[in-house]
Amino acid sequence: MITKVLNGVIYIDVSSEPVLTIEEIESSMPQFINPKSIIWDYECGGYEGWGDMIIEDTAGRWYYYSLGHCSCYGPLDNLIYLHADQAYYTDLEKLKSSLSDELQNQMGKILNA
């Protein structure tokens, strides 16, 4: 696990092998999200990749974002398309309860970071 604090934001990468950079995440973050902490787990299999990210903003809202992609796109290509009215959760427990058991198991490293 790699933890960094940059510009007041806590970045936690629980990936087996770090691939995404903080700069890539920052440049892809939608303008309406003022992040407090970002936790992700991403694996790259050559042209495709899979993983998940949760974002806590300074207003206490939690967002879930899938990092899965095929060869045409990268893991952060659609992050910029999150909308301010997209579903968010008022705390981590509510976000967890919205996930299927399978997804909670898959995201174990993120949810326990």
Backbone as numpy.savetxt, mean C-alpha at the origin, in Angstrom:
# Nx Ny Nz CAx CAy CAz Cx Cy Cz
12.23 -6.52 7.18 11.38 -5.35 7.18 12.28 -4.10 7.18
11.93 -3.17 6.32 12.66 -1.92 6.24 11.72 -0.79 6.64
12.10 0.01 7.61 11.30 1.14 8.07 12.12 2.41 7.89
11.49 3.40 7.24 12.13 4.71 7.07 11.10 5.79 7.36
11.57 6.89 7.90 10.74 8.08 8.10 11.32 9.17 7.22
10.47 9.69 6.34 10.90 10.73 5.42 9.82 11.77 5.32
10.15 13.02 5.59 9.18 14.12 5.56 7.97 13.84 6.45
8.20 13.21 7.58 7.14 12.94 8.53 6.28 11.73 8.20
6.56 11.04 7.10 5.79 9.86 6.70 6.58 8.61 7.06
5.90 7.62 7.65 6.53 6.35 8.00 6.32 5.39 6.84
7.40 4.88 6.29 7.37 3.91 5.20 7.85 2.57 5.73
7.04 1.53 5.56 7.41 0.21 6.04 7.28 -0.78 4.88
8.40 -1.34 4.45 8.44 -2.32 3.37 8.66 -3.69 4.00
7.66 -4.57 3.92 7.78 -5.91 4.49 8.04 -6.95 3.41
8.39 -6.49 2.20 8.66 -7.38 1.08 9.88 -8.25 1.37
9.88 -9.46 0.80 11.04 -10.35 0.94 12.28 -9.73 0.33
12.10 -9.08 -0.80 13.20 -8.42 -1.50 12.72 -7.05 -1.93
13.26 -5.97 -1.37 12.78 -4.62 -1.72 12.91 -4.33 -3.22
11.80 -3.86 -3.80 11.77 -3.53 -5.22 11.29 -2.10 -5.41
10.21 -1.73 -4.71 9.65 -0.39 -4.84 10.47 0.60 -4.02
10.61 1.80 -4.57 11.34 2.84 -3.84 10.35 3.86 -3.26
10.77 4.55 -2.24 9.95 5.60 -1.64 9.66 6.68 -2.68
10.62 6.99 -3.52 10.42 8.00 -4.56 9.31 7.60 -5.51
9.26 6.32 -5.90 8.20 5.84 -6.78 6.84 5.96 -6.11
6.78 5.61 -4.83 5.52 5.68 -4.10 5.08 7.14 -3.96
6.00 8.01 -3.56 5.66 9.43 -3.40 5.14 10.04 -4.70
5.78 9.74 -5.82 5.38 10.35 -7.09 4.06 9.80 -7.61
3.62 8.65 -7.10 2.36 8.04 -7.54 1.19 8.33 -6.60
1.47 8.93 -5.45 0.44 9.15 -4.44 -0.56 10.21 -4.92
-1.87 9.90 -4.84 -2.88 10.91 -5.21 -2.74 12.15 -4.33
-3.02 13.31 -4.89 -2.85 14.58 -4.19 -3.75 14.71 -2.96
-4.92 14.06 -2.97 -5.84 14.21 -1.85 -5.42 13.41 -0.63
-4.46 12.51 -0.77 -4.00 11.72 0.37 -2.74 12.37 0.94
-2.82 12.73 2.21 -1.65 13.24 2.93 -1.20 12.10 3.84
-0.28 11.25 3.37 0.02 10.03 4.12 0.73 10.26 5.45
0.34 9.42 6.39 1.01 9.37 7.69 1.91 8.14 7.73
1.38 7.02 7.21 2.17 5.79 7.12 1.73 4.98 5.91
2.69 4.28 5.33 2.45 3.44 4.17 3.17 2.12 4.43
2.44 1.02 4.31 3.02 -0.31 4.53 2.72 -1.14 3.29
3.73 -1.81 2.76 3.51 -2.61 1.56 4.34 -3.88 1.55
3.86 -4.82 0.73 4.51 -6.09 0.49 4.36 -6.35 -1.00
5.45 -6.38 -1.73 5.40 -6.52 -3.19 6.46 -7.51 -3.66
6.05 -8.39 -4.54 6.97 -9.35 -5.14 6.88 -9.21 -6.65
8.01 -9.27 -7.30 8.07 -9.13 -8.75 8.51 -10.46 -9.35
7.77 -10.91 -10.35 8.09 -12.18 -11.01 8.59 -11.97 -12.42
9.35 -10.94 -12.64 9.82 -10.64 -13.99 8.95 -9.55 -14.59
8.01 -9.95 -15.42 7.13 -8.98 -16.07 5.89 -8.66 -15.25
5.47 -9.57 -14.41 4.30 -9.33 -13.59 4.70 -9.21 -12.13
3.76 -8.75 -11.32 4.04 -8.62 -9.90 2.76 -8.73 -9.10
2.89 -8.89 -7.80 1.73 -9.03 -6.92 2.10 -8.49 -5.55
1.09 -8.03 -4.87 1.30 -7.51 -3.54 0.18 -6.58 -3.13
0.33 -5.99 -1.97 -0.70 -5.13 -1.40 -0.05 -3.97 -0.66
-0.86 -2.92 -0.47 -0.40 -1.73 0.24 -1.56 -1.19 1.07
-1.25 -0.74 2.28 -2.24 0.02 3.04 -1.62 1.38 3.36
-2.49 2.38 3.33 -2.07 3.76 3.55 -2.93 4.35 4.66
-2.29 4.93 5.66 -3.01 5.69 6.68 -2.72 7.16 6.41
-3.77 7.98 6.30 -3.52 9.40 6.09 -3.57 10.16 7.41
-3.23 11.44 7.37 -3.16 12.23 8.59 -4.52 12.53 9.19
-5.59 12.24 8.45 -6.96 12.41 8.97 -7.47 11.13 9.61
-6.63 10.09 9.67 -7.03 8.83 10.29 -7.79 7.89 9.38
-7.77 8.15 8.07 -8.43 7.25 7.11 -7.42 6.23 6.62
-7.90 5.01 6.40 -7.07 3.90 5.92 -7.55 3.49 4.54
-6.62 3.27 3.63 -6.91 2.86 2.26 -6.18 1.55 1.97
-6.82 0.70 1.18 -6.20 -0.52 0.69 -5.94 -0.36 -0.79
-4.79 -0.82 -1.26 -4.47 -0.77 -2.68 -3.75 -2.05 -3.09
-4.22 -2.68 -4.16 -3.58 -3.89 -4.68 -2.42 -3.49 -5.60
-1.28 -4.12 -5.42 -0.11 -3.85 -6.25 0.03 -4.86 -7.38
-0.96 -5.75 -7.55 -0.90 -6.76 -8.60 -0.98 -6.12 -9.98
-0.22 -6.69 -10.92 -0.24 -6.16 -12.29 0.29 -7.19 -13.27
-0.03 -6.98 -14.55 0.52 -7.81 -15.62 1.71 -7.07 -16.23
2.19 -7.55 -17.34 3.38 -6.95 -17.94 3.13 -5.56 -18.53
1.88 -5.21 -18.75 1.57 -3.91 -19.38 1.71 -2.74 -18.40
1.60 -3.01 -17.12 1.58 -1.95 -16.12 2.54 -2.28 -15.00
2.80 -1.29 -14.17 3.62 -1.50 -12.99 2.75 -1.51 -11.75
3.31 -1.79 -10.60 2.52 -1.92 -9.37 1.83 -0.64 -8.92
2.36 0.50 -9.30 1.80 1.78 -8.84 1.03 2.53 -9.93
0.92 1.95 -11.10 0.31 2.67 -12.23 -1.10 3.15 -11.96
-1.87 2.42 -11.19 -3.26 2.82 -10.94 -3.47 3.53 -9.61
-2.44 3.67 -8.81 -2.58 4.34 -7.51 -3.06 5.77 -7.69
-2.57 6.44 -8.70 -2.94 7.83 -8.94 -4.44 7.98 -9.23
-5.10 6.87 -9.62 -6.52 6.93 -9.95 -7.43 6.70 -8.76
-6.87 6.52 -7.57 -7.73 6.48 -6.38 -8.47 7.81 -6.31
-9.73 7.76 -5.93 -10.53 8.98 -5.83 -10.81 9.30 -4.37
-11.02 10.57 -4.10 -11.29 11.00 -2.73 -12.54 10.35 -2.17
-13.48 9.99 -3.04 -14.72 9.38 -2.55 -14.65 7.85 -2.54
-13.46 7.30 -2.85 -13.29 5.85 -2.81 -13.42 5.38 -1.37
-13.83 4.14 -1.23 -14.00 3.59 0.11 -12.71 3.71 0.92
-12.84 4.21 2.10 -11.75 4.23 3.05 -12.32 3.76 4.38
-11.46 3.49 5.30 -11.88 2.94 6.59 -11.38 3.87 7.69
-12.17 3.99 8.74 -11.84 4.93 9.81 -10.82 4.38 10.80
-10.55 3.10 10.72 -9.46 2.53 11.52 -9.01 1.22 10.89
-7.87 0.75 11.33 -7.27 -0.45 10.75 -8.15 -1.67 10.95
-8.80 -1.79 12.08 -9.66 -2.95 12.34 -10.82 -3.03 11.34
-11.39 -1.88 10.99 -12.48 -1.87 10.00 -11.95 -2.26 8.62
-10.76 -1.81 8.29 -10.16 -2.23 7.02 -9.95 -3.74 7.02
-9.39 -4.27 8.09 -9.16 -5.72 8.21 -10.46 -6.50 8.04
-11.52 -6.05 8.70 -12.79 -6.79 8.65 -13.43 -6.74 7.26
-13.02 -5.80 6.42 -13.56 -5.72 5.07 -12.88 -6.71 4.12
-11.75 -7.27 4.53 -10.97 -8.17 3.68 -11.43 -9.61 3.86
-11.37 -10.37 2.79 -11.68 -11.80 2.88 -10.63 -12.48 3.76
-10.95 -13.66 4.28 -9.98 -14.41 5.08 -8.72 -14.69 4.27
-8.91 -15.02 2.99 -7.76 -15.31 2.13 -6.86 -14.09 1.98
-7.46 -12.93 1.78 -6.66 -11.71 1.64 -6.00 -11.33 2.96
-6.69 -11.53 4.07 -6.07 -11.25 5.37 -4.85 -12.14 5.58
-4.94 -13.42 5.19 -3.80 -14.33 5.32 -2.65 -13.86 4.42
-2.99 -13.49 3.19 -1.99 -13.02 2.23 -1.29 -11.76 2.74
-2.03 -10.92 3.44 -1.50 -9.63 3.91 -0.99 -9.69 5.35
-0.77 -10.87 5.86 -0.37 -11.01 7.25 0.82 -10.14 7.66
1.86 -10.09 6.84 3.05 -9.29 7.18 2.71 -7.80 7.25
1.81 -7.36 6.38 1.42 -5.94 6.37 0.58 -5.63 7.59
-0.43 -6.44 7.84 -1.38 -6.17 8.92 -0.75 -6.28 10.30
0.36 -6.99 10.38 1.04 -7.17 11.68 2.28 -6.29 11.82
2.54 -5.45 10.85 3.77 -4.61 10.88 3.62 -3.49 11.90
